[in-house]
Amino acid sequence: MFNLEQIKSFAREVGFDLCGVAKHHIFEGDRRFLEEWIELGYSSSLDYLKRNIECRTDARYLVDGAKSVIVCAVSYKNNTSNGYPADHQAKIASYACTTDYHTTIKQMLFELCKRLKEVEPNLSARCFVDSAPILEKRYAVEAGLGWIGRRSLLVTPEFGSFVLLGEIVTTAECDHYDTPYKGIECGECRRCVEACPNSAVKERHIDTSRCISCATVERKNEGKECDLHGWIFGCDECQSVCPYNRNAPYAKNPLFTPRFSPEKMTAEQWLKLTEQEFLEKYGSTPLQRSGIDRIQANISDKYR
């Protein structure tokens, strides 16, 4: 059995800004919401969301006999997070300016697991960073890290929504667990709803057929065109206006220092990049997921 404060101390030592531990739950309410959301067509072309719904709502499908879920968060806010000039036509979401978080956070989780195994050698656990169907935001709420805001992202009181999550699902128990978050939350604020140029932000869920981030990063939506409004990879429109993000501190973990400044790159410069130049400059960032051909295709026709 682990000590809650010891887990949090280890998490801070490996570079996480927040850590909480939740008891395993079966989220039946979230399952019904997800099924209704898919039925209404809001998942658009994101077919993977239609699979493994039972895994998303019950972590025992991922780790047999799961008892606890350790949820870790790290801030990635940087200068780009504050937004772009109105006329900038090559906008990139601020998380994509750093080394790919899948790699970075997975390494941090492995290090945390290593330290936990020094205390409990027979520990059975698995680490996840967007690599499995788990309701990470719901578990983050259960672990006391924050709430799911109107734009469907986790919002933390300390770092806003500019945080990235990673989880360790384990069969070990904790001496006690964090209390699910209960606080002020979003209140009457609707800035994120009003800021979305395509009206993709609904009431705590997203219409992915209208979402710029989905249109630029995920598989292209079928049937419905989505105006990108100058974004070529991801989108921060709904985050940049959030009061919690305006006041949030910049990332302090050096692993999340930006590797480039997209504000300094014009659409014309992106269009001139060769495959080799792209890989040399951006191959270690999330941009590699799309590749230079997709990024160039996302640039408005008037720059061709």
Sequence and secondary structure as in RCSB ss.txt:
>XXXX:A:sequence
MFNLEQIKSFAREVGFDLCGVAKHHIFEGDRRFLEEWIELGYSSSLDYLKRNIECRTDARYLVDGAKSVIVCAVS
YKNNTSNGYPADHQAKIASYACTTDYHTTIKQMLFELCKRLKEVEPNLSARCFVDSAPILEKRYAVEAGLGWIGR
RSLLVTPEFGSFVLLGEIVTTAECDHYDTPYKGIECGECRRCVEACPNSAVKERHIDTSRCISCATVERKNEGKE
CDLHGWIFGCDECQSVCPYNRNAPYAKNPLFTPRFSPEKMTAEQWLKLTEQEFLEKYGSTPLQRSGIDRIQANIS
DKYR
>XXXX:A:secstr
 B HHHHHHHHHHTT SEEEEEE  B HHHHHHHHHHHHTTTTTT GGGGS HHHHHBGGGTSTT  EEEEEEEE
   GGGG   TT   EE GGGGSS HHHHHHHHHHHHHHHHHHH TT  EEEESSSS   HHHHHHHTTS EE T
TSSEEBTTTBT EEEEEEEES  BSS      S TTTT  HHHHH TT  B SSSB TTT HHHHHHSS  SSS 
   TTEEE   HHHHT HHHHT      GGGS S  GGG  HHHHHH  HHHHHHHHTTSGGGGTHHHHHHHHS 
GGG 
